[in-house]
Amino acid sequence: MMKEYKNMKKELTVTEFQLRQFQGVSEQDMIDSMLYAHPEGERVQTSTLSDKTANIAIKYRTAIERENDEWYGFLFHRYMFLKEELDFFEHAVNGLDERHRSIITDLLDEDMTWDIMMDRYHVSHTMIAKYRKAALKELDKQYELRDRQVEAFVLG
């Protein structure tokens, strides 16, 4: 999570924007898709021209609704996944003691180097590593607790 945190935050904002601005598949894109689609199987001509027109209109409306539902559903589920993961991670970090929380927060800041952190906290490289290890151990415990709760729900 530490490695992916920044990328997940960016993806969350992009996904949220896409949901807010959602317009779906354009009519022209759907027409183009249907125009270049090749039907499968044997073709037997049994309908009149007006039946073909009605059939195409129904297929068009159904196809565009299905595409839009699938795309919106994908965006919505991705957003919810990212939001839940980021919220839990941030909650877990906020639950750490002051020193560990500061270390983890600084490690998430891409501009913060270990040398800057050593100066900031007036400790050695080894102490930064120890604080980091202790913080990660505590975060692991919180994730294990969450996993046990999910497991109890699924099995219960």
C-alpha positions as CSV (number, residue, x, y, z in Angstrom):
1,M,0.0,0.0,0.0
2,M,2.9,2.3,0.8
3,K,4.2,1.9,-2.7
4,E,0.9,2.4,-4.5
5,Y,-0.6,5.1,-2.2
6,K,0.2,8.1,-4.5
7,N,-0.9,6.3,-7.6
8,M,-4.1,5.1,-6.0
9,K,-4.9,8.7,-4.8
10,K,-4.4,10.0,-8.4
11,E,-6.6,7.2,-9.8
12,L,-9.3,8.0,-7.2
13,T,-9.5,11.6,-8.3
14,V,-9.5,10.7,-12.0
15,T,-12.2,8.0,-11.4
16,E,-14.3,10.5,-9.3
17,F,-14.0,13.1,-12.1
18,Q,-15.1,10.5,-14.7
19,L,-18.2,9.5,-12.5
20,R,-19.2,13.2,-12.1
21,Q,-18.8,13.9,-15.8
22,F,-20.2,10.6,-17.0
23,Q,-22.0,10.9,-20.3
24,G,-21.5,7.3,-21.5
25,V,-20.7,6.0,-25.0
26,S,-21.5,8.6,-27.6
27,E,-24.3,7.8,-30.1
28,Q,-21.8,8.1,-33.0
29,D,-19.3,5.6,-31.4
30,M,-22.2,3.1,-31.0
31,I,-23.3,3.6,-34.6
32,D,-19.7,3.1,-35.8
33,S,-19.4,0.0,-33.7
34,M,-22.6,-1.4,-35.0
35,L,-21.8,-0.4,-38.6
36,Y,-18.5,-2.3,-38.6
37,A,-19.7,-5.3,-36.5
38,H,-20.1,-8.5,-38.5
39,P,-23.1,-10.7,-37.6
40,E,-22.2,-14.3,-36.7
41,G,-23.9,-17.4,-38.0
42,E,-26.1,-17.8,-41.0
43,R,-28.3,-15.0,-42.3
44,V,-31.7,-15.6,-43.5
45,Q,-33.7,-12.7,-44.8
46,T,-37.2,-13.0,-43.5
47,S,-38.2,-9.5,-42.6
48,T,-39.3,-6.4,-44.5
49,L,-37.4,-3.2,-44.6
50,S,-39.5,-1.6,-41.8
51,D,-38.8,-4.6,-39.6
52,K,-35.1,-4.2,-40.1
53,T,-35.2,-0.6,-39.2
54,A,-37.2,-1.3,-36.0
55,N,-34.8,-4.2,-35.2
56,I,-31.8,-2.0,-35.7
57,A,-33.2,0.7,-33.5
58,I,-34.0,-1.7,-30.7
59,K,-30.5,-3.3,-30.9
60,Y,-28.9,0.2,-31.0
61,R,-30.8,1.4,-27.9
62,T,-30.1,-1.9,-26.0
63,A,-26.5,-1.8,-27.0
64,I,-25.9,1.8,-25.9
65,E,-27.7,1.2,-22.6
66,R,-25.7,-1.9,-21.9
67,E,-22.4,-0.3,-22.7
68,N,-23.2,2.8,-20.6
69,D,-24.3,0.6,-17.7
70,E,-21.2,-1.6,-17.8
71,W,-18.8,1.4,-18.1
72,Y,-20.5,3.3,-15.2
73,G,-20.6,0.1,-13.1
74,F,-16.9,-0.4,-13.7
75,L,-16.1,3.2,-12.7
76,F,-18.4,3.1,-9.7
77,H,-16.9,-0.2,-8.4
78,R,-13.3,0.9,-9.0
79,Y,-14.0,4.2,-7.2
80,M,-15.6,2.3,-4.2
81,F,-12.6,-0.1,-4.0
82,L,-10.0,2.7,-4.1
83,K,-12.0,4.8,-1.6
84,E,-12.3,2.0,0.8
85,E,-8.7,1.0,0.6
86,L,-7.4,4.5,0.9
87,D,-9.8,5.4,3.8
88,F,-8.7,2.3,5.7
89,F,-5.0,3.0,5.1
90,E,-5.3,6.6,6.2
91,H,-7.3,5.5,9.3
92,A,-4.6,3.0,10.1
93,V,-1.8,5.5,9.7
94,N,-3.7,8.1,11.8
95,G,-4.0,5.4,14.5
96,L,-0.2,5.1,14.9
97,D,1.6,6.9,17.7
98,E,2.8,10.4,16.9
99,R,6.4,9.4,15.9
100,H,5.4,6.5,13.7
101,R,2.6,8.5,12.1
102,S,5.1,11.3,11.2
103,I,7.6,8.8,9.8
104,I,5.0,7.1,7.6
105,T,3.5,10.3,6.4
106,D,7.0,11.6,5.5
107,L,7.8,8.3,3.7
108,L,4.7,8.8,1.6
109,D,5.9,12.2,0.6
110,E,8.0,11.6,-2.5
111,D,10.1,14.7,-1.9
112,M,11.1,13.6,1.6
113,T,14.4,11.8,1.5
114,W,15.8,9.8,4.4
115,D,18.6,12.4,4.8
116,I,16.0,15.1,5.2
117,M,14.1,12.9,7.7
118,M,17.3,12.3,9.7
119,D,17.8,16.1,10.0
120,R,14.1,16.7,10.8
121,Y,13.9,14.1,13.6
122,H,17.6,14.5,14.8
123,V,18.1,10.7,14.5
124,S,20.3,8.3,12.6
125,H,19.5,6.4,9.4
126,T,19.2,3.3,11.6
127,M,16.6,4.9,13.9
128,I,14.5,6.0,10.9
129,A,14.6,2.4,9.7
130,K,13.6,1.2,13.1
131,Y,10.7,3.6,13.4
132,R,9.6,2.6,9.9
133,K,9.8,-1.1,10.7
134,A,7.8,-0.6,13.9
135,A,5.2,1.5,12.1
136,L,4.8,-1.1,9.3
137,K,4.5,-3.8,12.0
138,E,1.6,-1.9,13.6
139,L,0.0,-1.3,10.2
140,D,0.3,-5.0,9.5
141,K,-1.6,-5.7,12.7
142,Q,-4.4,-3.4,11.7
143,Y,-4.7,-5.0,8.3
144,E,-4.7,-8.5,9.9
145,L,-7.5,-7.4,12.2
146,R,-9.5,-6.2,9.2
147,D,-8.8,-9.4,7.3
148,R,-10.0,-11.5,10.3
149,Q,-13.2,-9.4,10.5
150,V,-13.9,-10.0,6.8
151,E,-13.1,-13.7,7.2
152,A,-15.5,-13.9,10.2
153,F,-18.2,-12.3,8.2
154,V,-17.7,-14.5,5.1
155,L,-17.6,-17.7,7.2
156,G,-20.2,-16.7,9.7
